[in-house]
Amino acid sequence: MSRSRAFIKAQIKKRKSIHSLYRFAREADAEFLSEHIAELGCRWRDRVTLRDERGDSQCCWLESVDDTEPLVTVRIATKDRPDLLVERAVASAIRQTYTNIEILVVGDGCDHRTGKALAQLSDPRIRYVNLGRSGRYPIEPWARWHVAGTAPMNASLLLASGDWLTPCDDDDEMTDDHVEKLLRHARNNNLELVWSKSEEVSNGSVRIVGNERFHSVTQGSILYSMGLSSFMYSPTCHRLGAPADQRLWARMRKAGVRMGFLDAVTYRYFPARAAQYRCDDSAGVKDGKM
């Protein structure tokens, strides 16, 4: 019997035991339910991990309070569009007014063009790591958009050298003071994660997105402590019908991460969403935004 996902969520709330959830799963959307159960299973572990990372401190910062210029990793996940990567995302990272940064570019099984384009840049802060093969993502465009890039994004959490991390999509850009403003706000207010507003640029028009209620927040408008690096992106959250970054921030919030909003624009977002993916009989799906 088919059930709507809203109905499934209501049923989950009614059932207190794992056994009753499994019984219900026989008639429910199994993939949706299994992903939801997996998230529920993470909640206790997330809270314990966060408590351990904090130790005796209010925050899980890796640097000492006296360190006024901690290293910040600007993470850019990319897939075979070197021109846009270099001219927009990497260029905006190089222009940052806060200079103690690492520009970590992680390729999702990129071809030779990406490495060649980055090799032409002389900034020693740039580090490029290309995964041996692309992550395994759904073929259906909307589902793929929800999780595309989770492989290099998760790899970056292991590769980053910074005390803080801010993500930037390879076809978006940060304002020049992005890192400076977000880091200052986080440290002045004892926050572990901070987000801001973004400019959404689409079809020649610009609108401001993001607010203090954590609504319409773009991935690139966020900066967080690498003390939260154990929180990784789910490569299967398309089953819940939500993007991997949104599910990650929701997990952090439920775990009790100290979050705060900066009422300023620090990011420019060029939306493409599922329309950027096209099906190909031989390769499944080509190209795509992280």
Contacts in CASP RR format, 6 or more apart in sequence:
PFRMAT RR
TARGET T0000
AUTHOR 0000-0000-0000
METHOD contacts of the structure
MODEL  1
MSRSRAFIKAQIKKRKSIHSLYRFAREADAEFLSEHIAELGCRWRDRVTL
RDERGDSQCCWLESVDDTEPLVTVRIATKDRPDLLVERAVASAIRQTYTN
IEILVVGDGCDHRTGKALAQLSDPRIRYVNLGRSGRYPIEPWARWHVAGT
APMNASLLLASGDWLTPCDDDDEMTDDHVEKLLRHARNNNLELVWSKSEE
VSNGSVRIVGNERFHSVTQGSILYSMGLSSFMYSPTCHRLGAPADQRLWA
RMRKAGVRMGFLDAVTYRYFPARAAQYRCDDSAGVKDGKM
1 27 0 8 1.000
3 11 0 8 1.000
3 27 0 8 1.000
3 28 0 8 1.000
3 29 0 8 1.000
5 29 0 8 1.000
5 32 0 8 1.000
8 28 0 8 1.000
8 29 0 8 1.000
8 32 0 8 1.000
8 33 0 8 1.000
8 36 0 8 1.000
9 36 0 8 1.000
11 24 0 8 1.000
11 28 0 8 1.000
12 21 0 8 1.000
12 24 0 8 1.000
12 33 0 8 1.000
12 36 0 8 1.000
15 21 0 8 1.000
15 24 0 8 1.000
18 37 0 8 1.000
21 33 0 8 1.000
21 37 0 8 1.000
24 33 0 8 1.000
25 33 0 8 1.000
25 34 0 8 1.000
31 239 0 8 1.000
32 239 0 8 1.000
32 240 0 8 1.000
34 239 0 8 1.000
35 234 0 8 1.000
35 236 0 8 1.000
35 237 0 8 1.000
35 239 0 8 1.000
35 240 0 8 1.000
36 240 0 8 1.000
38 234 0 8 1.000
38 236 0 8 1.000
39 234 0 8 1.000
39 240 0 8 1.000
39 247 0 8 1.000
39 251 0 8 1.000
42 251 0 8 1.000
43 251 0 8 1.000
43 254 0 8 1.000
43 255 0 8 1.000
46 230 0 8 1.000
46 231 0 8 1.000
46 251 0 8 1.000
46 252 0 8 1.000
46 254 0 8 1.000
46 255 0 8 1.000
47 255 0 8 1.000
47 256 0 8 1.000
49 230 0 8 1.000
49 255 0 8 1.000
50 60 0 8 1.000
50 228 0 8 1.000
50 255 0 8 1.000
50 256 0 8 1.000
50 257 0 8 1.000
53 60 0 8 1.000
53 227 0 8 1.000
53 228 0 8 1.000
53 230 0 8 1.000
54 60 0 8 1.000
58 190 0 8 1.000
58 258 0 8 1.000
59 190 0 8 1.000
59 191 0 8 1.000
59 192 0 8 1.000
59 225 0 8 1.000
59 258 0 8 1.000
60 192 0 8 1.000
60 225 0 8 1.000
60 227 0 8 1.000
60 228 0 8 1.000
61 70 0 8 1.000
61 163 0 8 1.000
61 192 0 8 1.000
61 225 0 8 1.000
61 227 0 8 1.000
62 70 0 8 1.000
62 162 0 8 1.000
62 163 0 8 1.000
62 225 0 8 1.000
62 226 0 8 1.000
62 227 0 8 1.000
63 70 0 8 1.000
63 163 0 8 1.000
67 163 0 8 1.000
69 98 0 8 1.000
69 100 0 8 1.000
70 100 0 8 1.000
70 162 0 8 1.000
70 163 0 8 1.000
70 164 0 8 1.000
70 183 0 8 1.000
71 100 0 8 1.000
71 101 0 8 1.000
71 102 0 8 1.000
71 161 0 8 1.000
71 162 0 8 1.000
71 163 0 8 1.000
71 164 0 8 1.000
72 98 0 8 1.000
72 100 0 8 1.000
72 101 0 8 1.000
72 102 0 8 1.000
72 162 0 8 1.000
72 163 0 8 1.000
72 164 0 8 1.000
72 165 0 8 1.000
72 166 0 8 1.000
72 179 0 8 1.000
72 183 0 8 1.000
72 223 0 8 1.000
73 101 0 8 1.000
73 102 0 8 1.000
73 104 0 8 1.000
73 156 0 8 1.000
73 160 0 8 1.000
73 161 0 8 1.000
73 162 0 8 1.000
73 164 0 8 1.000
73 165 0 8 1.000
73 166 0 8 1.000
73 226 0 8 1.000
74 93 0 8 1.000
74 96 0 8 1.000
74 101 0 8 1.000
74 102 0 8 1.000
74 103 0 8 1.000
74 104 0 8 1.000
74 165 0 8 1.000
74 166 0 8 1.000
74 168 0 8 1.000
74 174 0 8 1.000
74 179 0 8 1.000
75 104 0 8 1.000
75 106 0 8 1.000
75 153 0 8 1.000
75 156 0 8 1.000
75 160 0 8 1.000
75 165 0 8 1.000
75 166 0 8 1.000
75 167 0 8 1.000
75 168 0 8 1.000
76 85 0 8 1.000
76 89 0 8 1.000
76 90 0 8 1.000
76 93 0 8 1.000
76 103 0 8 1.000
76 104 0 8 1.000
76 105 0 8 1.000
76 106 0 8 1.000
76 167 0 8 1.000
76 168 0 8 1.000
76 169 0 8 1.000
76 170 0 8 1.000
76 290 0 8 1.000
77 106 0 8 1.000
77 107 0 8 1.000
77 108 0 8 1.000
77 149 0 8 1.000
77 152 0 8 1.000
77 153 0 8 1.000
77 156 0 8 1.000
77 167 0 8 1.000
77 169 0 8 1.000
77 170 0 8 1.000
77 290 0 8 1.000
78 85 0 8 1.000
78 89 0 8 1.000
78 105 0 8 1.000
78 106 0 8 1.000
78 107 0 8 1.000
78 108 0 8 1.000
78 110 0 8 1.000
78 114 0 8 1.000
78 152 0 8 1.000
78 170 0 8 1.000
78 290 0 8 1.000
79 107 0 8 1.000
79 108 0 8 1.000
79 109 0 8 1.000
79 110 0 8 1.000
79 134 0 8 1.000
79 148 0 8 1.000
79 149 0 8 1.000
79 170 0 8 1.000
79 287 0 8 1.000
79 288 0 8 1.000
79 290 0 8 1.000
80 110 0 8 1.000
80 111 0 8 1.000
80 113 0 8 1.000
80 114 0 8 1.000
80 287 0 8 1.000
81 170 0 8 1.000
81 171 0 8 1.000
81 287 0 8 1.000
81 288 0 8 1.000
82 110 0 8 1.000
82 113 0 8 1.000
82 114 0 8 1.000
82 115 0 8 1.000
82 116 0 8 1.000
82 117 0 8 1.000
82 118 0 8 1.000
83 117 0 8 1.000
84 170 0 8 1.000
84 171 0 8 1.000
85 105 0 8 1.000
85 114 0 8 1.000
85 117 0 8 1.000
85 118 0 8 1.000
85 170 0 8 1.000
85 171 0 8 1.000
86 117 0 8 1.000
86 118 0 8 1.000
86 120 0 8 1.000
86 121 0 8 1.000
88 170 0 8 1.000
88 171 0 8 1.000
88 172 0 8 1.000
88 173 0 8 1.000
89 168 0 8 1.000
89 169 0 8 1.000
89 170 0 8 1.000
89 171 0 8 1.000
89 172 0 8 1.000
89 173 0 8 1.000
90 103 0 8 1.000
90 105 0 8 1.000
90 118 0 8 1.000
90 121 0 8 1.000
90 126 0 8 1.000
91 173 0 8 1.000
92 168 0 8 1.000
92 173 0 8 1.000
92 174 0 8 1.000
92 175 0 8 1.000
92 176 0 8 1.000
92 178 0 8 1.000
93 101 0 8 1.000
93 103 0 8 1.000
93 168 0 8 1.000
93 174 0 8 1.000
94 103 0 8 1.000
94 121 0 8 1.000
94 123 0 8 1.000
94 125 0 8 1.000
95 176 0 8 1.000
96 174 0 8 1.000
96 176 0 8 1.000
96 177 0 8 1.000
96 178 0 8 1.000
96 179 0 8 1.000
96 180 0 8 1.000
97 176 0 8 1.000
97 177 0 8 1.000
97 179 0 8 1.000
97 180 0 8 1.000
98 177 0 8 1.000
98 179 0 8 1.000
98 180 0 8 1.000
98 183 0 8 1.000
101 125 0 8 1.000
101 179 0 8 1.000
102 125 0 8 1.000
102 127 0 8 1.000
102 160 0 8 1.000
102 161 0 8 1.000
102 162 0 8 1.000
103 123 0 8 1.000
103 125 0 8 1.000
103 126 0 8 1.000
103 127 0 8 1.000
104 127 0 8 1.000
104 129 0 8 1.000
104 156 0 8 1.000
104 159 0 8 1.000
104 160 0 8 1.000
104 161 0 8 1.000
105 114 0 8 1.000
105 118 0 8 1.000
105 126 0 8 1.000
105 127 0 8 1.000
105 128 0 8 1.000
105 129 0 8 1.000
106 128 0 8 1.000
106 129 0 8 1.000
106 130 0 8 1.000
106 131 0 8 1.000
106 152 0 8 1.000
106 153 0 8 1.000
106 155 0 8 1.000
106 156 0 8 1.000
106 159 0 8 1.000
107 114 0 8 1.000
107 128 0 8 1.000
107 129 0 8 1.000
107 130 0 8 1.000
107 131 0 8 1.000
107 152 0 8 1.000
108 131 0 8 1.000
108 134 0 8 1.000
108 135 0 8 1.000
108 149 0 8 1.000
108 151 0 8 1.000
108 152 0 8 1.000
108 290 0 8 1.000
109 130 0 8 1.000
109 131 0 8 1.000
109 132 0 8 1.000
109 133 0 8 1.000
109 134 0 8 1.000
109 135 0 8 1.000
110 130 0 8 1.000
114 128 0 8 1.000
114 130 0 8 1.000
115 128 0 8 1.000
115 130 0 8 1.000
118 126 0 8 1.000
118 128 0 8 1.000
127 159 0 8 1.000
129 155 0 8 1.000
129 159 0 8 1.000
131 151 0 8 1.000
131 152 0 8 1.000
131 155 0 8 1.000
134 151 0 8 1.000
135 149 0 8 1.000
135 150 0 8 1.000
135 151 0 8 1.000
135 235 0 8 1.000
136 151 0 8 1.000
136 235 0 8 1.000
137 143 0 8 1.000
137 144 0 8 1.000
137 147 0 8 1.000
137 148 0 8 1.000
137 149 0 8 1.000
137 150 0 8 1.000
137 235 0 8 1.000
137 285 0 8 1.000
138 144 0 8 1.000
138 147 0 8 1.000
138 238 0 8 1.000
139 279 0 8 1.000
139 284 0 8 1.000
139 285 0 8 1.000
141 274 0 8 1.000
141 275 0 8 1.000
141 277 0 8 1.000
141 278 0 8 1.000
141 279 0 8 1.000
141 285 0 8 1.000
142 238 0 8 1.000
142 274 0 8 1.000
143 238 0 8 1.000
143 241 0 8 1.000
144 238 0 8 1.000
144 274 0 8 1.000
144 277 0 8 1.000
144 285 0 8 1.000
145 243 0 8 1.000
145 273 0 8 1.000
145 274 0 8 1.000
145 276 0 8 1.000
145 277 0 8 1.000
145 289 0 8 1.000
146 237 0 8 1.000
146 238 0 8 1.000
146 241 0 8 1.000
146 242 0 8 1.000
146 243 0 8 1.000
146 244 0 8 1.000
147 233 0 8 1.000
147 234 0 8 1.000
147 235 0 8 1.000
147 236 0 8 1.000
147 237 0 8 1.000
147 238 0 8 1.000
147 243 0 8 1.000
147 244 0 8 1.000
148 277 0 8 1.000
148 288 0 8 1.000
148 289 0 8 1.000
148 290 0 8 1.000
149 233 0 8 1.000
149 244 0 8 1.000
149 290 0 8 1.000
150 233 0 8 1.000
150 234 0 8 1.000
150 235 0 8 1.000
150 244 0 8 1.000
151 235 0 8 1.000
152 290 0 8 1.000
153 167 0 8 1.000
153 233 0 8 1.000
153 244 0 8 1.000
153 290 0 8 1.000
154 232 0 8 1.000
154 233 0 8 1.000
154 235 0 8 1.000
156 165 0 8 1.000
157 165 0 8 1.000
157 226 0 8 1.000
157 229 0 8 1.000
157 232 0 8 1.000
158 229 0 8 1.000
160 226 0 8 1.000
160 229 0 8 1.000
162 226 0 8 1.000
163 225 0 8 1.000
163 226 0 8 1.000
164 183 0 8 1.000
164 186 0 8 1.000
164 223 0 8 1.000
164 224 0 8 1.000
164 225 0 8 1.000
164 226 0 8 1.000
165 223 0 8 1.000
165 224 0 8 1.000
165 226 0 8 1.000
165 229 0 8 1.000
166 174 0 8 1.000
166 178 0 8 1.000
166 179 0 8 1.000
166 182 0 8 1.000
166 220 0 8 1.000
166 222 0 8 1.000
166 223 0 8 1.000
166 224 0 8 1.000
167 219 0 8 1.000
167 220 0 8 1.000
167 222 0 8 1.000
167 245 0 8 1.000
168 174 0 8 1.000
168 220 0 8 1.000
168 267 0 8 1.000
169 219 0 8 1.000
169 220 0 8 1.000
169 269 0 8 1.000
169 289 0 8 1.000
169 290 0 8 1.000
170 289 0 8 1.000
170 290 0 8 1.000
171 270 0 8 1.000
171 272 0 8 1.000
171 289 0 8 1.000
172 218 0 8 1.000
172 220 0 8 1.000
172 267 0 8 1.000
172 268 0 8 1.000
172 269 0 8 1.000
172 270 0 8 1.000
173 267 0 8 1.000
173 268 0 8 1.000
174 220 0 8 1.000
174 266 0 8 1.000
174 267 0 8 1.000
174 268 0 8 1.000
175 265 0 8 1.000
175 266 0 8 1.000
175 267 0 8 1.000
175 268 0 8 1.000
177 266 0 8 1.000
178 266 0 8 1.000
178 267 0 8 1.000
179 223 0 8 1.000
181 196 0 8 1.000
181 262 0 8 1.000
181 264 0 8 1.000
181 266 0 8 1.000
182 194 0 8 1.000
182 196 0 8 1.000
182 222 0 8 1.000
182 223 0 8 1.000
182 262 0 8 1.000
182 266 0 8 1.000
183 223 0 8 1.000
185 191 0 8 1.000
185 194 0 8 1.000
185 260 0 8 1.000
185 262 0 8 1.000
186 192 0 8 1.000
186 193 0 8 1.000
186 194 0 8 1.000
186 223 0 8 1.000
186 225 0 8 1.000
186 260 0 8 1.000
189 260 0 8 1.000
190 258 0 8 1.000
191 258 0 8 1.000
191 259 0 8 1.000
191 260 0 8 1.000
192 224 0 8 1.000
192 225 0 8 1.000
192 227 0 8 1.000
192 228 0 8 1.000
192 257 0 8 1.000
192 258 0 8 1.000
192 259 0 8 1.000
193 222 0 8 1.000
193 223 0 8 1.000
193 224 0 8 1.000
193 225 0 8 1.000
193 228 0 8 1.000
193 249 0 8 1.000
193 252 0 8 1.000
193 257 0 8 1.000
193 258 0 8 1.000
193 259 0 8 1.000
193 260 0 8 1.000
194 222 0 8 1.000
194 223 0 8 1.000
194 224 0 8 1.000
194 259 0 8 1.000
194 260 0 8 1.000
194 261 0 8 1.000
194 262 0 8 1.000
195 210 0 8 1.000
195 214 0 8 1.000
195 217 0 8 1.000
195 221 0 8 1.000
195 222 0 8 1.000
195 223 0 8 1.000
195 259 0 8 1.000
195 260 0 8 1.000
195 261 0 8 1.000
195 262 0 8 1.000
196 210 0 8 1.000
196 221 0 8 1.000
196 261 0 8 1.000
196 262 0 8 1.000
196 263 0 8 1.000
196 264 0 8 1.000
196 265 0 8 1.000
196 266 0 8 1.000
196 267 0 8 1.000
197 208 0 8 1.000
197 209 0 8 1.000
197 210 0 8 1.000
197 211 0 8 1.000
197 221 0 8 1.000
197 262 0 8 1.000
197 263 0 8 1.000
197 264 0 8 1.000
197 265 0 8 1.000
197 266 0 8 1.000
197 267 0 8 1.000
198 208 0 8 1.000
198 209 0 8 1.000
198 210 0 8 1.000
198 217 0 8 1.000
198 218 0 8 1.000
198 220 0 8 1.000
198 221 0 8 1.000
198 265 0 8 1.000
198 266 0 8 1.000
198 267 0 8 1.000
198 268 0 8 1.000
198 269 0 8 1.000
199 206 0 8 1.000
199 207 0 8 1.000
199 208 0 8 1.000
199 209 0 8 1.000
199 265 0 8 1.000
199 267 0 8 1.000
199 268 0 8 1.000
199 269 0 8 1.000
200 206 0 8 1.000
200 207 0 8 1.000
200 208 0 8 1.000
200 209 0 8 1.000
200 218 0 8 1.000
200 269 0 8 1.000
200 271 0 8 1.000
201 268 0 8 1.000
201 269 0 8 1.000
201 270 0 8 1.000
202 270 0 8 1.000
202 271 0 8 1.000
208 265 0 8 1.000
209 216 0 8 1.000
209 217 0 8 1.000
209 218 0 8 1.000
209 269 0 8 1.000
210 216 0 8 1.000
210 217 0 8 1.000
210 218 0 8 1.000
210 221 0 8 1.000
211 261 0 8 1.000
212 260 0 8 1.000
212 261 0 8 1.000
212 263 0 8 1.000
214 249 0 8 1.000
214 253 0 8 1.000
214 259 0 8 1.000
214 261 0 8 1.000
217 246 0 8 1.000
217 249 0 8 1.000
218 267 0 8 1.000
218 269 0 8 1.000
219 245 0 8 1.000
220 267 0 8 1.000
220 269 0 8 1.000
221 266 0 8 1.000
221 267 0 8 1.000
221 269 0 8 1.000
222 249 0 8 1.000
224 252 0 8 1.000
224 257 0 8 1.000
228 252 0 8 1.000
228 257 0 8 1.000
231 248 0 8 1.000
231 251 0 8 1.000
231 252 0 8 1.000
231 255 0 8 1.000
232 248 0 8 1.000
233 244 0 8 1.000
233 245 0 8 1.000
233 247 0 8 1.000
233 248 0 8 1.000
234 244 0 8 1.000
234 247 0 8 1.000
234 248 0 8 1.000
235 244 0 8 1.000
237 243 0 8 1.000
237 244 0 8 1.000
237 247 0 8 1.000
240 247 0 8 1.000
252 259 0 8 1.000
253 259 0 8 1.000
272 288 0 8 1.000
272 289 0 8 1.000
276 287 0 8 1.000
276 288 0 8 1.000
276 289 0 8 1.000
277 285 0 8 1.000
277 286 0 8 1.000
277 287 0 8 1.000
277 288 0 8 1.000
278 285 0 8 1.000
278 286 0 8 1.000
278 287 0 8 1.000
279 285 0 8 1.000
280 286 0 8 1.000
END
